[in-house]
Amino acid sequence: MNTFSQVKIHNITWKLFEKRKRITENMELRRKMVESSYHMQLRNDRNSIQSHIAHLNPARAGHSYRHDGPN
């Protein structure tokens, strides 16, 4: 039966600790990137809508429809 020495156990533990540290850093970086791209997409959508509204004719842009009754 194989038994692990304390040095091997320590080395395995250290490698796993380092790997977990790298994974945690990568996850934090990914979270920041997703958050940043989400805010950028919101900003782009808002700017697109504002641009579309700006290109409408003035009567439609202000929602001031004029309705002449059946007189």
C-alpha positions as CSV (number, residue, x, y, z in Angstrom):
1,M,0.0,0.0,0.0
2,N,1.3,3.4,-1.0
3,T,1.4,6.1,1.7
4,F,2.1,9.7,1.0
5,S,4.9,11.4,2.8
6,Q,4.3,14.7,4.5
7,V,6.4,16.5,1.9
8,K,4.2,15.1,-0.9
9,I,1.0,16.0,0.9
10,H,2.4,19.5,1.5
11,N,3.4,19.9,-2.2
12,I,-0.1,18.8,-3.3
13,T,-1.8,21.1,-0.9
14,W,0.4,24.0,-1.9
15,K,-0.3,23.4,-5.6
16,L,-4.0,23.2,-5.0
17,F,-3.9,26.4,-2.9
18,E,-2.0,28.2,-5.7
19,K,-4.4,26.9,-8.3
20,R,-7.4,28.0,-6.3
21,K,-5.8,31.5,-5.9
22,R,-5.4,31.8,-9.7
23,I,-9.0,30.6,-10.3
24,T,-10.3,33.1,-7.8
25,E,-8.3,35.9,-9.5
26,N,-9.6,34.8,-12.9
27,M,-13.2,34.7,-11.7
28,E,-12.9,38.2,-10.2
29,L,-11.4,39.5,-13.5
30,R,-14.2,37.9,-15.4
31,R,-16.9,39.4,-13.1
32,K,-15.4,42.8,-13.6
33,M,-15.3,42.3,-17.4
34,V,-19.0,41.1,-17.5
35,E,-20.1,44.1,-15.3
36,S,-18.2,46.5,-17.5
37,S,-19.6,45.1,-20.7
38,Y,-23.1,45.2,-19.2
39,H,-22.8,48.9,-18.4
40,M,-21.3,49.6,-21.8
41,Q,-24.2,47.8,-23.5
42,L,-26.7,49.8,-21.5
43,R,-25.0,53.0,-22.4
44,N,-24.9,52.0,-26.1
45,D,-28.6,51.1,-26.0
46,R,-29.5,54.4,-24.4
47,N,-27.4,56.4,-26.9
48,S,-29.0,54.5,-29.8
49,I,-32.5,55.2,-28.5
50,Q,-31.7,58.9,-28.0
51,S,-30.2,59.1,-31.5
52,H,-33.3,57.6,-32.9
53,I,-35.6,60.0,-31.1
54,A,-33.4,62.9,-32.2
55,H,-34.0,61.9,-35.8
56,L,-37.8,61.9,-35.5
57,N,-39.6,64.9,-36.8
58,P,-40.4,67.5,-34.1
59,A,-44.2,66.7,-34.0
60,R,-43.5,63.0,-33.2
61,A,-40.5,63.5,-30.9
62,G,-42.5,65.4,-28.3
63,H,-45.5,63.2,-28.5
64,S,-47.6,66.3,-29.2
65,Y,-49.9,64.8,-31.7
66,R,-52.5,67.2,-33.0
67,H,-55.9,65.9,-33.3
68,D,-58.6,68.0,-35.1
69,G,-62.0,66.7,-34.3
70,P,-64.8,66.1,-36.9
71,N,-65.7,69.8,-37.2
